[in-house]
Amino acid sequence: MNTLTLKVPDLLNAQLNSYAKKKGLSKSEIVRLALAEYLSGADARFEGSFLDLAEDLAGTIDAPADLSMNKGHLKGYGA
């Protein structure tokens, strides 16, 4: 196993110490677990288009048809 050294702010170090004591784990183990979890989800969060990520929301609001195609609603905008 390789060694990684990092600097953390005092508050984060205090939180890590407290959490390690409460869980009965070493600080290294907590950081390894947190880093593995972060990296395993890093790619999944950004896969697909915005529509793909929000497809369960698309069409859930009762609203008029697309106003961007109605020239009457665009009067006064642009040149």
PyMOL CGO cylinders between C-alpha atoms (Angstrom):
from pymol import cmd
from pymol.cgo import CYLINDER

trace = [
    CYLINDER, 0.00, 0.00, 0.00, 1.30, 3.47, -0.86, 0.3, 1, 1, 1, 1, 1, 1,
    CYLINDER, 1.30, 3.47, -0.86, 1.47, 6.43, 1.49, 0.3, 1, 1, 1, 1, 1, 1,
    CYLINDER, 1.47, 6.43, 1.49, -0.27, 9.72, 0.74, 0.3, 1, 1, 1, 1, 1, 1,
    CYLINDER, -0.27, 9.72, 0.74, 0.33, 12.86, 2.77, 0.3, 1, 1, 1, 1, 1, 1,
    CYLINDER, 0.33, 12.86, 2.77, -2.19, 15.67, 2.72, 0.3, 1, 1, 1, 1, 1, 1,
    CYLINDER, -2.19, 15.67, 2.72, -2.87, 18.89, 4.56, 0.3, 1, 1, 1, 1, 1, 1,
    CYLINDER, -2.87, 18.89, 4.56, -6.28, 19.53, 6.09, 0.3, 1, 1, 1, 1, 1, 1,
    CYLINDER, -6.28, 19.53, 6.09, -7.64, 22.57, 7.92, 0.3, 1, 1, 1, 1, 1, 1,
    CYLINDER, -7.64, 22.57, 7.92, -7.79, 22.39, 11.73, 0.3, 1, 1, 1, 1, 1, 1,
    CYLINDER, -7.79, 22.39, 11.73, -11.59, 22.09, 11.78, 0.3, 1, 1, 1, 1, 1, 1,
    CYLINDER, -11.59, 22.09, 11.78, -11.60, 19.17, 9.31, 0.3, 1, 1, 1, 1, 1, 1,
    CYLINDER, -11.60, 19.17, 9.31, -8.86, 17.44, 11.30, 0.3, 1, 1, 1, 1, 1, 1,
    CYLINDER, -8.86, 17.44, 11.30, -10.87, 17.83, 14.51, 0.3, 1, 1, 1, 1, 1, 1,
    CYLINDER, -10.87, 17.83, 14.51, -13.97, 16.43, 12.80, 0.3, 1, 1, 1, 1, 1, 1,
    CYLINDER, -13.97, 16.43, 12.80, -11.96, 13.51, 11.42, 0.3, 1, 1, 1, 1, 1, 1,
    CYLINDER, -11.96, 13.51, 11.42, -10.46, 12.78, 14.86, 0.3, 1, 1, 1, 1, 1, 1,
    CYLINDER, -10.46, 12.78, 14.86, -13.87, 12.86, 16.49, 0.3, 1, 1, 1, 1, 1, 1,
    CYLINDER, -13.87, 12.86, 16.49, -15.45, 10.65, 13.83, 0.3, 1, 1, 1, 1, 1, 1,
    CYLINDER, -15.45, 10.65, 13.83, -12.58, 8.15, 13.99, 0.3, 1, 1, 1, 1, 1, 1,
    CYLINDER, -12.58, 8.15, 13.99, -12.89, 7.87, 17.75, 0.3, 1, 1, 1, 1, 1, 1,
    CYLINDER, -12.89, 7.87, 17.75, -16.69, 7.49, 17.57, 0.3, 1, 1, 1, 1, 1, 1,
    CYLINDER, -16.69, 7.49, 17.57, -16.52, 4.77, 14.88, 0.3, 1, 1, 1, 1, 1, 1,
    CYLINDER, -16.52, 4.77, 14.88, -13.45, 3.01, 16.22, 0.3, 1, 1, 1, 1, 1, 1,
    CYLINDER, -13.45, 3.01, 16.22, -11.59, 3.38, 12.92, 0.3, 1, 1, 1, 1, 1, 1,
    CYLINDER, -11.59, 3.38, 12.92, -8.27, 4.93, 12.03, 0.3, 1, 1, 1, 1, 1, 1,
    CYLINDER, -8.27, 4.93, 12.03, -8.20, 8.26, 10.26, 0.3, 1, 1, 1, 1, 1, 1,
    CYLINDER, -8.20, 8.26, 10.26, -6.49, 6.55, 7.33, 0.3, 1, 1, 1, 1, 1, 1,
    CYLINDER, -6.49, 6.55, 7.33, -9.29, 4.02, 7.00, 0.3, 1, 1, 1, 1, 1, 1,
    CYLINDER, -9.29, 4.02, 7.00, -11.95, 6.75, 7.02, 0.3, 1, 1, 1, 1, 1, 1,
    CYLINDER, -11.95, 6.75, 7.02, -10.10, 8.75, 4.37, 0.3, 1, 1, 1, 1, 1, 1,
    CYLINDER, -10.10, 8.75, 4.37, -9.62, 5.62, 2.21, 0.3, 1, 1, 1, 1, 1, 1,
    CYLINDER, -9.62, 5.62, 2.21, -13.32, 4.77, 2.44, 0.3, 1, 1, 1, 1, 1, 1,
    CYLINDER, -13.32, 4.77, 2.44, -14.41, 8.35, 1.72, 0.3, 1, 1, 1, 1, 1, 1,
    CYLINDER, -14.41, 8.35, 1.72, -12.05, 8.66, -1.24, 0.3, 1, 1, 1, 1, 1, 1,
    CYLINDER, -12.05, 8.66, -1.24, -13.14, 5.32, -2.71, 0.3, 1, 1, 1, 1, 1, 1,
    CYLINDER, -13.14, 5.32, -2.71, -16.81, 6.30, -2.38, 0.3, 1, 1, 1, 1, 1, 1,
    CYLINDER, -16.81, 6.30, -2.38, -16.17, 9.72, -3.93, 0.3, 1, 1, 1, 1, 1, 1,
    CYLINDER, -16.17, 9.72, -3.93, -14.26, 8.28, -6.88, 0.3, 1, 1, 1, 1, 1, 1,
    CYLINDER, -14.26, 8.28, -6.88, -16.76, 5.47, -7.52, 0.3, 1, 1, 1, 1, 1, 1,
    CYLINDER, -16.76, 5.47, -7.52, -19.56, 8.00, -7.95, 0.3, 1, 1, 1, 1, 1, 1,
    CYLINDER, -19.56, 8.00, -7.95, -17.56, 10.71, -9.71, 0.3, 1, 1, 1, 1, 1, 1,
    CYLINDER, -17.56, 10.71, -9.71, -18.20, 9.44, -13.26, 0.3, 1, 1, 1, 1, 1, 1,
    CYLINDER, -18.20, 9.44, -13.26, -21.78, 8.36, -12.65, 0.3, 1, 1, 1, 1, 1, 1,
    CYLINDER, -21.78, 8.36, -12.65, -22.84, 11.84, -11.62, 0.3, 1, 1, 1, 1, 1, 1,
    CYLINDER, -22.84, 11.84, -11.62, -21.94, 13.29, -15.01, 0.3, 1, 1, 1, 1, 1, 1,
    CYLINDER, -21.94, 13.29, -15.01, -23.07, 10.63, -17.44, 0.3, 1, 1, 1, 1, 1, 1,
    CYLINDER, -23.07, 10.63, -17.44, -25.67, 11.61, -20.00, 0.3, 1, 1, 1, 1, 1, 1,
    CYLINDER, -25.67, 11.61, -20.00, -27.22, 14.89, -21.00, 0.3, 1, 1, 1, 1, 1, 1,
    CYLINDER, -27.22, 14.89, -21.00, -29.16, 17.13, -18.69, 0.3, 1, 1, 1, 1, 1, 1,
    CYLINDER, -29.16, 17.13, -18.69, -32.36, 15.73, -20.19, 0.3, 1, 1, 1, 1, 1, 1,
    CYLINDER, -32.36, 15.73, -20.19, -31.17, 12.19, -19.44, 0.3, 1, 1, 1, 1, 1, 1,
    CYLINDER, -31.17, 12.19, -19.44, -30.52, 13.14, -15.83, 0.3, 1, 1, 1, 1, 1, 1,
    CYLINDER, -30.52, 13.14, -15.83, -33.86, 14.93, -15.44, 0.3, 1, 1, 1, 1, 1, 1,
    CYLINDER, -33.86, 14.93, -15.44, -36.08, 12.73, -17.60, 0.3, 1, 1, 1, 1, 1, 1,
    CYLINDER, -36.08, 12.73, -17.60, -38.21, 11.77, -14.60, 0.3, 1, 1, 1, 1, 1, 1,
    CYLINDER, -38.21, 11.77, -14.60, -39.11, 15.47, -14.28, 0.3, 1, 1, 1, 1, 1, 1,
    CYLINDER, -39.11, 15.47, -14.28, -39.78, 16.20, -17.96, 0.3, 1, 1, 1, 1, 1, 1,
    CYLINDER, -39.78, 16.20, -17.96, -43.46, 16.77, -18.64, 0.3, 1, 1, 1, 1, 1, 1,
    CYLINDER, -43.46, 16.77, -18.64, -44.48, 16.85, -14.98, 0.3, 1, 1, 1, 1, 1, 1,
    CYLINDER, -44.48, 16.85, -14.98, -45.58, 20.49, -15.04, 0.3, 1, 1, 1, 1, 1, 1,
    CYLINDER, -45.58, 20.49, -15.04, -48.89, 21.54, -16.53, 0.3, 1, 1, 1, 1, 1, 1,
    CYLINDER, -48.89, 21.54, -16.53, -47.99, 24.56, -18.67, 0.3, 1, 1, 1, 1, 1, 1,
    CYLINDER, -47.99, 24.56, -18.67, -48.78, 26.09, -22.06, 0.3, 1, 1, 1, 1, 1, 1,
    CYLINDER, -48.78, 26.09, -22.06, -47.03, 24.89, -25.20, 0.3, 1, 1, 1, 1, 1, 1,
    CYLINDER, -47.03, 24.89, -25.20, -43.50, 26.01, -25.98, 0.3, 1, 1, 1, 1, 1, 1,
    CYLINDER, -43.50, 26.01, -25.98, -43.67, 29.82, -25.89, 0.3, 1, 1, 1, 1, 1, 1,
    CYLINDER, -43.67, 29.82, -25.89, -40.27, 30.19, -27.55, 0.3, 1, 1, 1, 1, 1, 1,
    CYLINDER, -40.27, 30.19, -27.55, -41.81, 29.24, -30.91, 0.3, 1, 1, 1, 1, 1, 1,
    CYLINDER, -41.81, 29.24, -30.91, -44.70, 31.72, -30.68, 0.3, 1, 1, 1, 1, 1, 1,
    CYLINDER, -44.70, 31.72, -30.68, -43.57, 34.95, -32.38, 0.3, 1, 1, 1, 1, 1, 1,
    CYLINDER, -43.57, 34.95, -32.38, -46.25, 36.91, -30.49, 0.3, 1, 1, 1, 1, 1, 1,
    CYLINDER, -46.25, 36.91, -30.49, -44.46, 36.20, -27.22, 0.3, 1, 1, 1, 1, 1, 1,
    CYLINDER, -44.46, 36.20, -27.22, -41.13, 37.34, -28.69, 0.3, 1, 1, 1, 1, 1, 1,
    CYLINDER, -41.13, 37.34, -28.69, -42.37, 40.82, -29.62, 0.3, 1, 1, 1, 1, 1, 1,
    CYLINDER, -42.37, 40.82, -29.62, -39.99, 43.48, -28.31, 0.3, 1, 1, 1, 1, 1, 1,
    CYLINDER, -39.99, 43.48, -28.31, -37.02, 41.14, -27.87, 0.3, 1, 1, 1, 1, 1, 1,
    CYLINDER, -37.02, 41.14, -27.87, -33.90, 41.38, -30.02, 0.3, 1, 1, 1, 1, 1, 1,
    CYLINDER, -33.90, 41.38, -30.02, -33.20, 43.78, -32.88, 0.3, 1, 1, 1, 1, 1, 1,
]
cmd.load_cgo(trace, "trace")
